[in-house]
Amino acid sequence: MVATMGGGPQGGAATVFVGGGNMARALIGGLVRDGGSTTPVHVIEPGEPARRSLAGFAGVRAWASAEALLEGAGAGFRPGLVVWAVKPQVFAAAAVPCRPFTAAALHLSVMAGVTSHAIEQATGSARIVRAMPNTPALIGQGIAGLCARPEVDAAGRAAVQALLAPTGQTLWVGEEPLLDAVTALSGSGPAYVFYVIEAMVEAGVQMGLPAPDARRLAEATCAGAAALSMQSEEPVAVLRERVTSPGGTTFAALQSLRTDGVAAAFVRALHAARDRAEELGRGG
Ligand SMILES: NC(=O)c1ccc[n+]([C@@H]2O[C@H](COP(=O)([O-])OP(=O)(O)OC[C@H]3O[C@@H](n4cnc5c(N)ncnc54)[C@H](OP(=O)(O)O)[C@@H]3O)[C@@H](O)[C@H]2O)c1
């Protein structure tokens, strides 16, 4: 349930999503989960199939354009919260027709690499929270890094956190550039885990396991190890050492990983992702 916020003569408590794709649907699904949002939810989404599927959510109205929304809701329409869920490269163009209702609103952006400065320029509002979610959000098991501009008050932070809660965990970071590190670690992170699962499955199949069995073993191992780590107070290295008896099978595998420099390669990979996020933020 999203908290309401002041913000204008009509529709002050309304939430507008700009972009109704995967990430928006994960957030809207959470918003309406307990029988629908108590406040109006509007989505601007040019794609007709996406609009049709959004219309299935209780209390959600999907519009083909900002102009259509303004025509339907009235020129005095002032939503409390605007959620930016379009691809970063279409943000600037998508923001132009929204300008009549953005200056007074709180903004939540889930777009990778679009700075709060760029959002302020395009919307006329400095009340901005940037979030970096990840794909497990689609099944309520994501983690989103969040960073708020100083202009966002405690109520604004709480409203954004409530909106994201159904998608999983949230973690506030103190400075906006740290969101590039969050992007490199948890934003892109599911791909690294899938990469490890793929390699484990490939090895299992090479050693004679049927592919579905190898996949099940690899998936359950990654999920179980992460759950054990989350429940433990011990450093992760201690958990690793506990399953690594000297001269044993795990020892042999870890020696091989060390010889191949796998940990250092992972660290370099995350730096590459962070550098790319910074570049995208500069418009590259
Ligand atoms: N998916 C993730 O796991 C994830 C994780 C972290 C961050 N993000 C961020 O979330 C944002 C959305 O990602 P997504 O995966 O949800 O992408 P997506 O599924 O492609 O959704 C974006 C939607 O925006 C629509 N759109 C295009 N131009 C528009 C406009 N001018 N006005 C309104 N809507 C417009 C697109 O419609 P058409 O398809 O018809 O063009 C599409 O349905 C991105 O900025 C991404 O960086 C996503």
The ligand as an ORCA input file, in Angstrom:
! r2SCAN-3c Opt
* xyz 0 1
  N      14.266     -5.379    -15.597
  C      15.151     -5.250    -14.623
  O      15.557     -6.196    -13.958
  C      15.698     -3.909    -14.223
  C      16.600     -3.848    -13.153
  C      17.076     -2.612    -12.758
  C      16.652     -1.477    -13.417
  N      15.817     -1.584    -14.469
  C      15.427     -0.353    -15.154
  O      14.031     -0.298    -15.266
  C      13.700      0.423    -16.452
  C      12.648     -0.365    -17.192
  O      13.160     -1.663    -17.465
  P      12.200     -2.830    -17.924
  O      12.987     -4.079    -17.875
  O      10.901     -2.721    -17.224
  O      12.037     -2.397    -19.482
  P      10.815     -2.675    -20.459
  O      10.147     -3.958    -20.123
  O      11.334     -2.465    -21.860
  O       9.797     -1.496    -20.094
  C       9.889     -0.182    -20.557
  C       8.513      0.200    -21.099
  O       8.508      1.604    -21.385
  C       7.701      1.774    -22.543
  N       7.973      3.056    -23.192
  C       8.790      3.334    -24.237
  N       8.748      4.654    -24.529
  C       7.872      5.222    -23.663
  C       7.388      6.562    -23.476
  N       7.815      7.569    -24.232
  N       6.507      6.792    -22.466
  C       6.086      5.783    -21.685
  N       6.502      4.494    -21.835
  C       7.381      4.216    -22.803
  C       8.085      0.593    -23.408
  O       7.095      0.381    -24.399
  P       7.530     -0.259    -25.819
  O       8.091     -1.624    -25.505
  O       6.263     -0.291    -26.566
  O       8.584      0.665    -26.376
  C       8.153     -0.536    -22.390
  O       6.911     -1.184    -22.219
  C      14.998      0.597    -17.253
  O      15.398      1.937    -17.176
  C      15.987     -0.291    -16.561
  O      17.281      0.312    -16.545
  C      15.300     -2.776    -14.877
*
